[in-house]
């Protein structure tokens, strides 16, 4: 039972990581020409350290 939980948790974390990678690439391409809205989006909606911890978007 613990072995099943081990494989299930690894599969879930892998999907969560791929979700954040696609999420960050979408917002980096969508807000690339609108830096003021990207700054407002990063620093007010998620807080200061959200994209620093979860992706490579430059806020």
N, C-alpha and C positions, 0 to 999 in steps of 0.2 A: 504493500500500500504506500509506503514511503517512497519507493522507487517510482511509482506512478505519479506521485505528487512532485517529485523532483523533475521529471520530464515535462509535466504540465506547467510548472512554474517557469522553466526555461523557455518553453514555447510561448508563454504569455509575455515574458519580458522581451523576447525577440520581436514579437509583433508590436509591442509598445515602442520599442526603439525604432522600428521601421516607420511607425506612425509619426513619431516626432521628426524623423528625417524628411519625410514627404511634406509634413506641415511646415517645416522651416524653409524648404526649397520653394514651396508655393508662395509664402509671404515674402521671401527674398526676391522672387521674380515679379510679384504683384506690386510691391511698394518700392521697386528699385529707383523709380523716377520721382518719388514723392517722399523725400527724406524727413520733412517736418511731420507728416502724418505717421511715418514709421517711428519717429522719436516719441510722439504722443502715444502711439499704440503700445510701445514697449514699456514706457515708464509710468503709464497710468493704469492700463488695463490689467497688466500682469505683475506690476511691481518692477523694481529696478533690476533684480537679479534673475528674472525668469529665463530670458534667452541666453544669459551667460551660463546657466546650469544645464539647459536642455538642448541647445542647438548652437549653431555658429553664426547666427544673425548678428551683425554689428549694429548695436543700438547706441 
